[in-house]
Amino acid sequence: MAGTDKLSDKAIRAALKEAEVSGNARKLSDGGGLVLDVRPTGSGWWRLRYFVDSREKMLSLGTYPETGLRDARLKRDAERKRLASGQDPSEARKADKAARAQQRQVETLAAAGLPGPGTFEQVAREWVEDVHAAKVVPTHAARTLVRFEQDAFPYLGRRPIAEIDAPELLQVLRRVVARGAIETAHRLKDACGQVFRYGIASGLCSRNLAADLREALPPVPTRHLAAIVEPKRAGELLRAMADYNGHPITRTALALSALLFLRPGELRQLEWAWLDLDAAMLTIPSGLMKRRRADKANGTPHLVPLAPQAVELFRDLQALTGGGRYCFPSLQTKDRPMSENTVNVALRRLGYSNEEMTAHGFRAMARTLAAERLGVAPEVIEAQLAHTVPDALGRAYNRTQYLEQRRELMTKWADYLDRLRDGAQVVELRRAASGG
């Protein structure tokens, strides 16, 4: 390099001795921007003088004699190559220093069992806590975190989120598919997608890798909870329920499961304060219903008109549990509702396997038979099932305008179940309409 390597060790030692004697600092140039700042202390500082966008900048290259003349020249040449490639040596050094500091922090946190900043686990946990938990009920947020902890964090948790690629994420998801949990794999992919979107918004990554895997997983098999939807078999089930010889509270829970169109979790948590038996109405608070978190907090209650048969069952039950909070208290303590498995266990005792009938299957039975055998309008049935409709106006309409229709539905349904249980002949609506 022309105009470089002007200094020698002899000249440097002489300059250092002169500075000590005179007490004055001076600068020695070796060319190519390399300068030795000679100090009266007997040492010197190597600096590289360079320009970026016409602005002069200085970069420290070490001290003399710890960094000798030869090493200083090697450092100068390396930094000038960096500069020629379009990089600012000072900025590159700052970035390298920050990266090393971050890596040390990651290693320190990892040794303590904690995720480092910018890692997938750190971003995912932050998303769950700050975003996800604010939108869904606590149990939903907890399930999402468990999926991460079981299936994602062991493989991706300590990786910087910006360095993960689509094949790496796919490998994680395929481990879940391999154990037969296809639906869980899809749920995990969706949750990872939300974490990547959160990472993009936070400036920690630039792509949502989960979006690239939209067609990479096998489809979720269609799965329906077991339910009896044929009138003859429904009648057999109702007769078996009537002969149930277990606890009377459980027997009532079985009967009301068939009558009320409720989800099992809603039924078991019913409270006496929600019942107006004189008005034949059950009013379930919005917070108990299967809704989004915001709808739980701000939504209207779900109204369940009670047929005379249901009112009678509740009045009989009141003699057993009316002194407490819950209609169906736990057999161990009245301070908690009965177990979520109680009705399913009772069905098993009646001889119905999990592949034949479930507590949730009573809703499918009601939806199918009320539409096909009783000719009830689908929108009335859906309103009584408390299925969410697309818009707020529609939800309000279902809860108000359909109330009288739902009163009629619940009475018609209860009478139909009595006929099925008693073995009465039930003429199919379609056949009767066709005259066949």
Beta strands, then each sheet from edge to edge (+ up, - down):
strand 1: 26-31
strand 2: 34-38
strand 3: 44-52
strand 4: 55-64
strand 5: 275-276
strand 6: 281-284
strand 7: 302-305
sheet 1: 1+ 2- 3+ 4-
sheet 2: 5+ 6- 7+
end
